[in-house]
Amino acid sequence: MKMQDYQTQAGKTAIYDDADVIMYPAIALFAEAGEIAGKIQKVMRDSNGHFLPEHREAIADEAGDCLWNLAALCTDLGFGLEEVAQRNLDKLNSRMARGVLGGSGDNR
């Protein structure tokens, strides 16, 4: 599936108010990422860090929820997922070429 197709189809299920653009999917993205963290924490606690297939599937489902919210956020910002992905790769490749993948700060 192409990311643009996903973004278009996911957008059909975005049912939040126009007044909540950007904020709603951003906050929901944080919440879904927290659900991923919670599932991983429970694997650490209950399964000694051993990820069974059902753990992986549950985390993948939450990752899908993150993807939905990321797609909605990008739509609200006026960007396609493919463009955002390419911008990220360009940034990372530039950092790698300059030897600054490690470290901190947005403008390295």
N, C-alpha and C positions, 0 to 999 in steps of 0.2 A: 504494500500500500504506500502510496506517495503521501508525504506529510501534508501537502495541500489538500488532498482528498480527505484525510483524517480531520483536518482543521475545519473544513467545510461541513462535513457530516456532524462533527461534535458540536459545531455552532448551532445546529438545528435543535439541540437539546439544552441550550443555554437559556434559562428561564428567570434570570434575575433582572431587577429593575434597571432602567437606563441610568438612574441616579447612582447605581452601585457599580458602574463599569470601573474597571481596573481594581478597585478595592475588593470587591467580592471574590473574583478568581484569585487574587493575590493572597488573601486571608485563607481561602479554602485550600490553596496550594500549600501553605504553611501547615495547615491542619492535617492534610493528607501525608505530607512528609513526616509529620509527627507520628502518624499511624504506622508508617514504615519503621521508624525508630522504635516504636513500642513493640512491634512484632519481632524485630531483631533483638531487642532487650530480653524479651521472653524466651527466645531461643538460647540466648546466652545463659539465662537463669535456669531454665527448665531442661534444656537439652545439651548443656555444656558446650554451647557454640556449634553443635552439629546440626546443619540445615537439612532436614528431611524434605522430600519432594513436596509435601503439603505445606511446609513453611515457605518454600520458594514460590509456590503457586500463590499463596496468600500475599506475599510481598509483591509479586508481579501484578496482582490485582490492584494493590494500593498504588503501585507505580503507574498503572493505567489511569487511576484517578488523578494522580499528579499530572500526567500528560494531558488529560482533559482540561484541568485548570490552567496549565501552562498554555495550551492552545487558546483558551478563552482570554487569558491575559494578553497574549500576543495579538489576538484579534482586536481587543479593546485598545491596544497601543498602536494599531495600524500596521502590524508586521505579520508576515507569514512565518510559520515554523521553519520552513526551508531557509528563508533569509536569516532568521535568528541563528539557526544551526551553522550556516556558512560564516556569518559574522564571528561566531564563537571559534570556529576552526581557524579563521584568518588570524584572530587574536592569539590563539594558542600557538600557531605556527610561527608567528612573528616573535613571540616570547621564546620559543625554542631556538629559533635562528639567532636570537640575541643572547641566549644563555640565561634567561631570567624566568624560566618556568617556576622555579622555587621562589620563595620570598613572599612578600606581602605588598599590597597596594594595587589599586586598579590600573594605574598608569606606569607599569613597569615594562 
